[in-house]
Amino acid sequence: KDLSWTQHTVAIIKKAHQRLYCLRRLRRFGMSERLSFYRCTVESILTGCIMANLNAQERRRLQKVVNTAQSITGSDLPTIQAFIGVAASKRQPASSKTHTILATHSFHPCHWEEGT
């Protein structure tokens, strides 16, 4: 079996290109909301697929989508590498998440019964 991210990346790029068509139509009609449309549709698709273990070819292909969107919107957009850095910094080991939850919430049974 192929355990690479290639098939997933190809599907994500296909979805992104479908959204870029709509973005081009917004530009053609002179709509000023192109950047917010990009962030809600294209960027959300791209950031949902970002994995730190993508190979260089897959990163280049995703970056081409961002570059195309950048030319359509006329705005500077974050690179794929920037998304990967943010995604990696948000990951924590499961044990540290558990400790954070336990440290920030009160689990006293009396509080639950009283509704406070």
N, CA, C and O atoms as CSV, one atom per row, in Angstrom:
chain,resi,resn,atom,element,x,y,z
A,1,LYS,N,N,0.831,-1.195,0.000
A,1,LYS,CA,C,0.000,0.000,0.000
A,1,LYS,C,C,0.868,1.250,0.000
A,1,LYS,O,O,1.986,1.257,0.516
A,2,ASP,N,N,0.326,2.296,-0.589
A,2,ASP,CA,C,1.011,3.588,-0.628
A,2,ASP,C,C,0.619,4.379,0.616
A,2,ASP,O,O,-0.531,4.797,0.753
A,3,LEU,N,N,1.566,4.583,1.514
A,3,LEU,CA,C,1.285,5.296,2.755
A,3,LEU,C,C,1.773,6.742,2.720
A,3,LEU,O,O,1.935,7.371,3.766
A,4,SER,N,N,2.002,7.256,1.542
A,4,SER,CA,C,2.447,8.649,1.443
A,4,SER,C,C,1.230,9.572,1.469
A,4,SER,O,O,0.085,9.121,1.453
A,5,TRP,N,N,1.504,10.858,1.509
A,5,TRP,CA,C,0.448,11.868,1.545
A,5,TRP,C,C,0.065,12.342,0.155
A,5,TRP,O,O,-0.718,13.281,0.019
A,6,THR,N,N,0.602,11.710,-0.877
A,6,THR,CA,C,0.416,12.194,-2.236
A,6,THR,C,C,-1.050,12.214,-2.652
A,6,THR,O,O,-1.524,13.224,-3.174
A,7,GLN,N,N,-1.774,11.128,-2.434
A,7,GLN,CA,C,-3.179,11.083,-2.838
A,7,GLN,C,C,-3.995,12.139,-2.099
A,7,GLN,O,O,-4.859,12.789,-2.689
A,8,HIS,N,N,-3.722,12.304,-0.824
A,8,HIS,CA,C,-4.435,13.304,-0.033
A,8,HIS,C,C,-4.117,14.710,-0.548
A,8,HIS,O,O,-5.010,15.545,-0.684
A,9,THR,N,N,-2.864,14.956,-0.827
A,9,THR,CA,C,-2.449,16.268,-1.331
A,9,THR,C,C,-3.090,16.572,-2.676
A,9,THR,O,O,-3.523,17.699,-2.916
A,10,VAL,N,N,-3.154,15.583,-3.550
A,10,VAL,CA,C,-3.779,15.763,-4.864
A,10,VAL,C,C,-5.256,16.134,-4.694
A,10,VAL,O,O,-5.753,17.021,-5.388
A,11,ALA,N,N,-5.953,15.467,-3.785
A,11,ALA,CA,C,-7.371,15.768,-3.548
A,11,ALA,C,C,-7.552,17.178,-2.996
A,11,ALA,O,O,-8.484,17.882,-3.383
A,12,ILE,N,N,-6.664,17.592,-2.092
A,12,ILE,CA,C,-6.737,18.933,-1.498
A,12,ILE,C,C,-6.482,19.999,-2.569
A,12,ILE,O,O,-7.168,21.020,-2.610
A,13,ILE,N,N,-5.506,19.760,-3.420
A,13,ILE,CA,C,-5.191,20.725,-4.477
A,13,ILE,C,C,-6.365,20.838,-5.450
A,13,ILE,O,O,-6.678,21.931,-5.921
A,14,LYS,N,N,-7.008,19.721,-5.748
A,14,LYS,CA,C,-8.169,19.753,-6.635
A,14,LYS,C,C,-9.288,20.605,-6.028
A,14,LYS,O,O,-9.905,21.412,-6.724
A,15,LYS,N,N,-9.548,20.421,-4.723
A,15,LYS,CA,C,-10.557,21.242,-4.048
A,15,LYS,C,C,-10.179,22.713,-4.070
A,15,LYS,O,O,-11.019,23.579,-4.315
A,16,ALA,N,N,-8.920,22.983,-3.815
A,16,ALA,CA,C,-8.453,24.376,-3.784
A,16,ALA,C,C,-8.603,25.031,-5.155
A,16,ALA,O,O,-8.986,26.197,-5.243
A,17,HIS,N,N,-8.306,24.297,-6.219
A,17,HIS,CA,C,-8.451,24.853,-7.569
A,17,HIS,C,C,-9.911,25.158,-7.898
A,17,HIS,O,O,-10.198,26.122,-8.607
A,18,GLN,N,N,-10.821,24.352,-7.393
A,18,GLN,CA,C,-12.239,24.638,-7.596
A,18,GLN,C,C,-12.619,25.957,-6.931
A,18,GLN,O,O,-13.400,26.733,-7.481
A,19,ARG,N,N,-12.059,26.208,-5.738
A,19,ARG,CA,C,-12.343,27.460,-5.031
A,19,ARG,C,C,-11.650,28.641,-5.690
A,19,ARG,O,O,-12.166,29.758,-5.669
A,20,LEU,N,N,-10.474,28.397,-6.280
A,20,LEU,CA,C,-9.775,29.471,-6.984
A,20,LEU,C,C,-10.580,29.958,-8.181
A,20,LEU,O,O,-10.516,31.136,-8.534
A,21,TYR,N,N,-11.330,29.073,-8.801
A,21,TYR,CA,C,-12.192,29.497,-9.902
A,21,TYR,C,C,-13.177,30.558,-9.408
A,21,TYR,O,O,-13.371,31.590,-10.052
A,22,CYS,N,N,-13.793,30.289,-8.259
A,22,CYS,CA,C,-14.739,31.262,-7.685
A,22,CYS,C,C,-14.031,32.565,-7.335
A,22,CYS,O,O,-14.582,33.650,-7.520
A,23,LEU,N,N,-12.816,32.451,-6.831
A,23,LEU,CA,C,-12.033,33.635,-6.491
A,23,LEU,C,C,-11.748,34.474,-7.743
A,23,LEU,O,O,-11.808,35.702,-7.699
A,24,ARG,N,N,-11.442,33.810,-8.844
A,24,ARG,CA,C,-11.226,34.528,-10.105
A,24,ARG,C,C,-12.495,35.238,-10.568
A,24,ARG,O,O,-12.443,36.347,-11.098
A,25,ARG,N,N,-13.615,34.591,-10.361
A,25,ARG,CA,C,-14.889,35.214,-10.741
A,25,ARG,C,C,-15.149,36.464,-9.901
A,25,ARG,O,O,-15.645,37.467,-10.415
A,26,LEU,N,N,-14.819,36.404,-8.626
A,26,LEU,CA,C,-14.971,37.591,-7.771
A,26,LEU,C,C,-14.105,38.736,-8.279
A,26,LEU,O,O,-14.534,39.890,-8.299
A,27,ARG,N,N,-12.887,38.409,-8.687
A,27,ARG,CA,C,-11.997,39.447,-9.230
A,27,ARG,C,C,-12.568,40.030,-10.515
A,27,ARG,O,O,-12.535,41.241,-10.731
A,28,ARG,N,N,-13.085,39.159,-11.355
A,28,ARG,CA,C,-13.637,39.617,-12.631
A,28,ARG,C,C,-14.804,40.577,-12.426
A,28,ARG,O,O,-14.972,41.533,-13.183
A,29,PHE,N,N,-15.606,40.315,-11.397
A,29,PHE,CA,C,-16.755,41.172,-11.123
A,29,PHE,C,C,-16.399,42.379,-10.261
A,29,PHE,O,O,-17.275,43.173,-9.920
A,30,GLY,N,N,-15.130,42.525,-9.908
A,30,GLY,CA,C,-14.673,43.688,-9.158
A,30,GLY,C,C,-15.033,43.666,-7.677
A,30,GLY,O,O,-15.110,44.719,-7.045
A,31,MET,N,N,-15.252,42.490,-7.125
A,31,MET,CA,C,-15.609,42.381,-5.712
A,31,MET,C,C,-14.369,42.601,-4.848
A,31,MET,O,O,-13.285,42.118,-5.174
A,32,SER,N,N,-14.533,43.317,-3.768
A,32,SER,CA,C,-13.395,43.640,-2.905
A,32,SER,C,C,-13.190,42.615,-1.791
A,32,SER,O,O,-12.200,42.707,-1.065
A,33,GLU,N,N,-14.069,41.662,-1.635
A,33,GLU,CA,C,-13.989,40.681,-0.553
A,33,GLU,C,C,-13.163,39.454,-0.928
A,33,GLU,O,O,-13.353,38.384,-0.349
A,34,ARG,N,N,-12.261,39.592,-1.875
A,34,ARG,CA,C,-11.496,38.436,-2.343
A,34,ARG,C,C,-10.620,37.838,-1.253
A,34,ARG,O,O,-10.511,36.616,-1.158
A,35,LEU,N,N,-9.991,38.676,-0.426
A,35,LEU,CA,C,-9.108,38.153,0.612
A,35,LEU,C,C,-9.888,37.360,1.653
A,35,LEU,O,O,-9.451,36.281,2.055
A,36,SER,N,N,-11.016,37.865,2.091
A,36,SER,CA,C,-11.806,37.129,3.078
A,36,SER,C,C,-12.365,35.840,2.477
A,36,SER,O,O,-12.453,34.826,3.170
A,37,PHE,N,N,-12.741,35.865,1.198
A,37,PHE,CA,C,-13.189,34.642,0.532
A,37,PHE,C,C,-12.061,33.624,0.496
A,37,PHE,O,O,-12.281,32.442,0.758
A,38,TYR,N,N,-10.851,34.078,0.173
A,38,TYR,CA,C,-9.687,33.179,0.152
A,38,TYR,C,C,-9.479,32.543,1.524
A,38,TYR,O,O,-9.306,31.328,1.628
A,39,ARG,N,N,-9.495,33.358,2.569
A,39,ARG,CA,C,-9.238,32.843,3.910
A,39,ARG,C,C,-10.300,31.831,4.340
A,39,ARG,O,O,-9.982,30.844,5.004
A,40,CYS,N,N,-11.539,32.066,3.972
A,40,CYS,CA,C,-12.629,31.177,4.386
A,40,CYS,C,C,-12.692,29.891,3.564
A,40,CYS,O,O,-13.092,28.850,4.085
A,41,THR,N,N,-12.313,29.944,2.319
A,41,THR,CA,C,-12.490,28.768,1.471
A,41,THR,C,C,-11.178,28.065,1.143
A,41,THR,O,O,-11.017,26.885,1.456
A,42,VAL,N,N,-10.259,28.757,0.530
A,42,VAL,CA,C,-9.021,28.111,0.077
A,42,VAL,C,C,-8.073,27.855,1.237
A,42,VAL,O,O,-7.583,26.739,1.405
A,43,GLU,N,N,-7.810,28.886,2.042
A,43,GLU,CA,C,-6.856,28.725,3.141
A,43,GLU,C,C,-7.329,27.686,4.152
A,43,GLU,O,O,-6.515,26.941,4.697
A,44,SER,N,N,-8.613,27.626,4.405
A,44,SER,CA,C,-9.114,26.643,5.362
A,44,SER,C,C,-8.898,25.220,4.849
A,44,SER,O,O,-8.631,24.313,5.637
A,45,ILE,N,N,-9.009,25.021,3.548
A,45,ILE,CA,C,-8.743,23.703,2.964
A,45,ILE,C,C,-7.260,23.363,3.098
A,45,ILE,O,O,-6.898,22.253,3.487
A,46,LEU,N,N,-6.409,24.334,2.769
A,46,LEU,CA,C,-4.967,24.091,2.805
A,46,LEU,C,C,-4.472,23.849,4.225
A,46,LEU,O,O,-3.649,22.961,4.444
A,47,THR,N,N,-4.954,24.617,5.185
A,47,THR,CA,C,-4.475,24.450,6.556
A,47,THR,C,C,-5.021,23.186,7.185
A,47,THR,O,O,-4.427,22.658,8.126
A,48,GLY,N,N,-6.133,22.694,6.689
A,48,GLY,CA,C,-6.671,21.444,7.205
A,48,GLY,C,C,-5.849,20.238,6.800
A,48,GLY,O,O,-5.939,19.189,7.439
A,49,CYS,N,N,-5.052,20.365,5.754
A,49,CYS,CA,C,-4.272,19.225,5.269
A,49,CYS,C,C,-2.804,19.314,5.640
A,49,CYS,O,O,-2.048,18.382,5.363
A,50,ILE,N,N,-2.389,20.383,6.245
A,50,ILE,CA,C,-0.963,20.588,6.485
A,50,ILE,C,C,-0.425,19.559,7.480
A,50,ILE,O,O,-0.923,19.428,8.598
A,51,MET,N,N,0.581,18.850,7.051
A,51,MET,CA,C,1.297,17.913,7.899
A,51,MET,C,C,2.778,18.199,7.759
A,51,MET,O,O,3.261,18.504,6.669
A,52,ALA,N,N,3.485,18.102,8.847
A,52,ALA,CA,C,4.913,18.417,8.835
A,52,ALA,C,C,5.708,17.431,7.985
A,52,ALA,O,O,6.814,17.750,7.551
A,53,ASN,N,N,5.167,16.246,7.742
A,53,ASN,CA,C,5.933,15.253,6.989
A,53,ASN,C,C,5.605,15.216,5.499
A,53,ASN,O,O,5.810,14.188,4.854
A,54,LEU,N,N,5.104,16.307,4.945
A,54,LEU,CA,C,4.923,16.397,3.498
A,54,LEU,C,C,6.290,16.482,2.833
A,54,LEU,O,O,7.204,17.123,3.351
A,55,ASN,N,N,6.422,15.831,1.685
A,55,ASN,CA,C,7.719,15.920,1.012
A,55,ASN,C,C,7.810,17.240,0.254
A,55,ASN,O,O,6.832,17.981,0.162
A,56,ALA,N,N,8.978,17.524,-0.280
A,56,ALA,CA,C,9.243,18.814,-0.920
A,56,ALA,C,C,8.356,19.036,-2.143
A,56,ALA,O,O,7.903,20.155,-2.382
A,57,GLN,N,N,8.107,17.993,-2.908
A,57,GLN,CA,C,7.268,18.135,-4.102
A,57,GLN,C,C,5.838,18.507,-3.716
A,57,GLN,O,O,5.226,19.359,-4.358
A,58,GLU,N,N,5.305,17.875,-2.673
A,58,GLU,CA,C,3.948,18.184,-2.230
A,58,GLU,C,C,3.862,19.606,-1.689
A,58,GLU,O,O,2.876,20.302,-1.930
A,59,ARG,N,N,4.877,20.039,-0.968
A,59,ARG,CA,C,4.905,21.421,-0.461
A,59,ARG,C,C,4.934,22.425,-1.608
A,59,ARG,O,O,4.252,23.448,-1.561
A,60,ARG,N,N,5.729,22.127,-2.640
A,60,ARG,CA,C,5.797,23.027,-3.811
A,60,ARG,C,C,4.441,23.119,-4.508
A,60,ARG,O,O,4.023,24.199,-4.925
A,61,ARG,N,N,3.768,21.997,-4.630
A,61,ARG,CA,C,2.464,21.996,-5.293
A,61,ARG,C,C,1.439,22.800,-4.485
A,61,ARG,O,O,0.634,23.534,-5.059
A,62,LEU,N,N,1.468,22.662,-3.171
A,62,LEU,CA,C,0.565,23.453,-2.327
A,62,LEU,C,C,0.934,24.934,-2.388
A,62,LEU,O,O,0.055,25.795,-2.395
A,63,GLN,N,N,2.229,25.229,-2.432
A,63,GLN,CA,C,2.675,26.620,-2.507
A,63,GLN,C,C,2.244,27.262,-3.824
A,63,GLN,O,O,1.955,28.458,-3.855
A,64,LYS,N,N,2.194,26.495,-4.905
A,64,LYS,CA,C,1.719,27.032,-6.175
A,64,LYS,C,C,0.268,27.498,-6.064
A,64,LYS,O,O,-0.110,28.502,-6.667
A,65,VAL,N,N,-0.539,26.775,-5.299
A,65,VAL,CA,C,-1.929,27.187,-5.093
A,65,VAL,C,C,-1.961,28.521,-4.352
A,65,VAL,O,O,-2.727,29.415,-4.712
A,66,VAL,N,N,-1.132,28.655,-3.319
A,66,VAL,CA,C,-1.069,29.910,-2.559
A,66,VAL,C,C,-0.582,31.046,-3.449
A,66,VAL,O,O,-1.115,32.154,-3.387
A,67,ASN,N,N,0.420,30.780,-4.271
A,67,ASN,CA,C,0.941,31.816,-5.170
A,67,ASN,C,C,-0.121,32.280,-6.160
A,67,ASN,O,O,-0.226,33.472,-6.449
A,68,THR,N,N,-0.904,31.346,-6.676
A,68,THR,CA,C,-1.987,31.702,-7.592
A,68,THR,C,C,-3.018,32.561,-6.884
A,68,THR,O,O,-3.472,33.572,-7.421
A,69,ALA,N,N,-3.388,32.154,-5.670
A,69,ALA,CA,C,-4.357,32.937,-4.894
A,69,ALA,C,C,-3.809,34.321,-4.579
A,69,ALA,O,O,-4.557,35.298,-4.558
A,70,GLN,N,N,-2.518,34.406,-4.337
A,70,GLN,CA,C,-1.893,35.696,-4.045
A,70,GLN,C,C,-1.990,36.630,-5.241
A,70,GLN,O,O,-2.231,37.827,-5.080
A,71,SER,N,N,-1.806,36.096,-6.425
A,71,SER,CA,C,-1.920,36.951,-7.612
A,71,SER,C,C,-3.371,37.358,-7.866
A,71,SER,O,O,-3.623,38.448,-8.380
A,72,ILE,N,N,-4.313,36.509,-7.519
A,72,ILE,CA,C,-5.727,36.834,-7.715
A,72,ILE,C,C,-6.195,37.878,-6.705
A,72,ILE,O,O,-6.892,38.828,-7.063
A,73,THR,N,N,-5.805,37.696,-5.432
A,73,THR,CA,C,-6.262,38.625,-4.391
A,73,THR,C,C,-5.487,39.930,-4.397
A,73,THR,O,O,-6.007,40.961,-3.972
A,74,GLY,N,N,-4.244,39.897,-4.876
A,74,GLY,CA,C,-3.417,41.099,-4.848
A,74,GLY,C,C,-2.883,41.403,-3.464
A,74,GLY,O,O,-2.461,42.527,-3.194
A,75,SER,N,N,-2.895,40.410,-2.579
A,75,SER,CA,C,-2.422,40.583,-1.200
A,75,SER,C,C,-1.301,39.593,-0.918
A,75,SER,O,O,-1.211,38.538,-1.546
A,76,ASP,N,N,-0.449,39.953,0.038
A,76,ASP,CA,C,0.568,39.016,0.492
A,76,ASP,C,C,-0.101,37.966,1.373
A,76,ASP,O,O,-0.833,38.301,2.305
A,77,LEU,N,N,0.154,36.706,1.074
A,77,LEU,CA,C,-0.443,35.606,1.820
A,77,LEU,C,C,0.648,34.785,2.493
A,77,LEU,O,O,1.772,34.731,1.993
A,78,PRO,N,N,0.337,34.143,3.623
A,78,PRO,CA,C,1.332,33.301,4.286
A,78,PRO,C,C,1.731,32.114,3.415
A,78,PRO,O,O,0.924,31.594,2.644
A,79,THR,N,N,2.967,31.703,3.549
A,79,THR,CA,C,3.459,30.565,2.776
A,79,THR,C,C,3.010,29.259,3.410
A,79,THR,O,O,2.565,29.233,4.557
A,80,ILE,N,N,3.129,28.191,2.663
A,80,ILE,CA,C,2.817,26.854,3.186
A,80,ILE,C,C,3.741,26.537,4.354
A,80,ILE,O,O,3.314,25.932,5.337
A,81,GLN,N,N,5.001,26.940,4.252
A,81,GLN,CA,C,5.954,26.688,5.330
A,81,GLN,C,C,5.505,27.371,6.622
A,81,GLN,O,O,5.694,26.822,7.707
A,82,ALA,N,N,4.918,28.552,6.518
A,82,ALA,CA,C,4.411,29.244,7.700
A,82,ALA,C,C,3.262,28.471,8.327
A,82,ALA,O,O,3.168,28.389,9.551
A,83,PHE,N,N,2.379,27.898,7.498
A,83,PHE,CA,C,1.286,27.089,8.021
A,83,PHE,C,C,1.811,25.853,8.736
A,83,PHE,O,O,1.297,25.468,9.786
A,84,ILE,N,N,2.845,25.231,8.158
A,84,ILE,CA,C,3.423,24.040,8.772
A,84,ILE,C,C,4.024,24.388,10.122
A,84,ILE,O,O,3.882,23.625,11.078
A,85,GLY,N,N,4.694,25.531,10.213
A,85,GLY,CA,C,5.272,25.959,11.486
A,85,GLY,C,C,4.213,26.192,12.548
A,85,GLY,O,O,4.407,25.823,13.707
A,86,VAL,N,N,3.100,26.799,12.171
A,86,VAL,CA,C,2.008,27.039,13.127
A,86,VAL,C,C,1.389,25.724,13.560
A,86,VAL,O,O,1.110,25.528,14.743
A,87,ALA,N,N,1.169,24.811,12.602
A,87,ALA,CA,C,0.562,23.521,12.931
A,87,ALA,C,C,1.460,22.722,13.868
A,87,ALA,O,O,0.976,22.069,14.792
A,88,ALA,N,N,2.763,22.775,13.629
A,88,ALA,CA,C,3.685,22.032,14.483
A,88,ALA,C,C,3.755,22.624,15.882
A,88,ALA,O,O,3.911,21.886,16.856
A,89,SER,N,N,3.642,23.943,16.000
A,89,SER,CA,C,3.727,24.557,17.322
A,89,SER,C,C,2.471,24.314,18.150
A,89,SER,O,O,2.516,24.392,19.378
A,90,LYS,N,N,1.343,24.019,17.490
A,90,LYS,CA,C,0.102,23.762,18.217
A,90,LYS,C,C,0.040,22.347,18.772
A,90,LYS,O,O,-0.737,22.069,19.685
A,91,ARG,N,N,0.848,21.461,18.228
A,91,ARG,CA,C,0.827,20.074,18.697
A,91,ARG,C,C,1.514,19.971,20.048
A,91,ARG,O,O,2.597,20.518,20.255
A,92,GLN,N,N,0.875,19.267,20.953
A,92,GLN,CA,C,1.446,18.989,22.260
A,92,GLN,C,C,1.300,17.505,22.529
A,92,GLN,O,O,0.393,16.868,21.992
A,93,PRO,N,N,2.170,16.943,23.345
A,93,PRO,CA,C,1.961,15.557,23.746
A,93,PRO,C,C,0.650,15.431,24.529
A,93,PRO,O,O,0.241,16.365,25.220
A,94,ALA,N,N,0.006,14.285,24.418
A,94,ALA,CA,C,-1.289,14.076,25.078
A,94,ALA,C,C,-1.184,14.251,26.592
A,94,ALA,O,O,-2.121,14.748,27.215
A,95,SER,N,N,-0.074,13.858,27.188
A,95,SER,CA,C,0.060,13.974,28.637
A,95,SER,C,C,0.079,15.434,29.085
A,95,SER,O,O,-0.463,15.748,30.144
A,96,SER,N,N,0.687,16.332,28.311
A,96,SER,CA,C,0.710,17.736,28.714
A,96,SER,C,C,-0.664,18.364,28.570
A,96,SER,O,O,-1.016,19.249,29.349
A,97,LYS,N,N,-1.459,17.922,27.579
A,97,LYS,CA,C,-2.826,18.422,27.449
A,97,LYS,C,C,-3.653,18.009,28.659
A,97,LYS,O,O,-4.424,18.812,29.185
A,98,THR,N,N,-3.500,16.768,29.105
A,98,THR,CA,C,-4.251,16.276,30.253
A,98,THR,C,C,-3.898,17.081,31.494
A,98,THR,O,O,-4.786,17.462,32.256
A,99,HIS,N,N,-2.621,17.343,31.706
A,99,HIS,CA,C,-2.204,18.121,32.870
A,99,HIS,C,C,-2.758,19.538,32.812
A,99,HIS,O,O,-3.127,20.104,33.841
A,100,THR,N,N,-2.818,20.106,31.629
A,100,THR,CA,C,-3.361,21.451,31.479
A,100,THR,C,C,-4.836,21.475,31.843
A,100,THR,O,O,-5.294,22.386,32.532
A,101,ILE,N,N,-5.579,20.480,31.382
A,101,ILE,CA,C,-7.010,20.417,31.696
A,101,ILE,C,C,-7.213,20.250,33.189
A,101,ILE,O,O,-8.054,20.929,33.778
A,102,LEU,N,N,-6.467,19.371,33.802
A,102,LEU,CA,C,-6.624,19.140,35.235
A,102,LEU,C,C,-6.248,20.363,36.050
A,102,LEU,O,O,-6.827,20.613,37.107
A,103,ALA,N,N,-5.292,21.115,35.568
A,103,ALA,CA,C,-4.844,22.286,36.308
A,103,ALA,C,C,-5.792,23.471,36.158
A,103,ALA,O,O,-5.793,24.360,37.009
A,104,THR,N,N,-6.588,23.504,35.109
A,104,THR,CA,C,-7.409,24.687,34.851
A,104,THR,C,C,-8.883,24.510,35.189
A,104,THR,O,O,-9.624,25.493,35.205
A,105,HIS,N,N,-9.327,23.294,35.457
A,105,HIS,CA,C,-10.742,23.068,35.738
A,105,HIS,C,C,-10.925,22.478,37.125
A,105,HIS,O,O,-10.082,21.724,37.611
A,106,SER,N,N,-12.024,22.826,37.749
A,106,SER,CA,C,-12.355,22.260,39.043
A,106,SER,C,C,-13.233,21.034,38.834
A,106,SER,O,O,-14.282,21.117,38.196
A,107,PHE,N,N,-12.806,19.901,39.371
A,107,PHE,CA,C,-13.559,18.671,39.206
A,107,PHE,C,C,-14.199,18.220,40.512
A,107,PHE,O,O,-14.460,17.030,40.692
A,108,HIS,N,N,-14.446,19.119,41.391
A,108,HIS,CA,C,-15.031,18.752,42.675
A,108,HIS,C,C,-16.497,18.364,42.464
A,108,HIS,O,O,-17.245,19.148,41.879
A,109,PRO,N,N,-16.938,17.176,42.921
A,109,PRO,CA,C,-18.300,16.711,42.675
A,109,PRO,C,C,-19.374,17.632,43.249
A,109,PRO,O,O,-20.469,17.711,42.693
A,110,CYS,N,N,-19.090,18.323,44.339
A,110,CYS,CA,C,-20.079,19.207,44.942
A,110,CYS,C,C,-20.436,20.360,44.004
A,110,CYS,O,O,-21.576,20.823,43.978
A,111,HIS,N,N,-19.454,20.811,43.241
A,111,HIS,CA,C,-19.690,21.905,42.306
A,111,HIS,C,C,-20.657,21.489,41.213
A,111,HIS,O,O,-21.461,22.296,40.748
A,112,TRP,N,N,-20.580,20.226,40.801
A,112,TRP,CA,C,-21.458,19.750,39.738
A,112,TRP,C,C,-22.888,19.623,40.244
A,112,TRP,O,O,-23.835,19.954,39.531
A,113,GLU,N,N,-23.044,19.150,41.460
A,113,GLU,CA,C,-24.378,18.953,42.003
A,113,GLU,C,C,-25.089,20.277,42.276
A,113,GLU,O,O,-26.298,20.396,42.080
A,114,GLU,N,N,-24.327,21.261,42.728
A,114,GLU,CA,C,-24.918,22.549,43.046
A,114,GLU,C,C,-25.120,23.417,41.805
A,114,GLU,O,O,-25.829,24.423,41.852
A,115,GLY,N,N,-24.498,23.025,40.702
A,115,GLY,CA,C,-24.647,23.794,39.479
A,115,GLY,C,C,-23.754,25.028,39.419
A,115,GLY,O,O,-24.022,25.939,38.635
A,116,THR,N,N,-22.698,25.076,40.231
A,116,THR,CA,C,-21.796,26.217,40.182
A,116,THR,C,C,-20.507,25.875,39.512
A,116,THR,O,O,-19.630,26.729,39.387
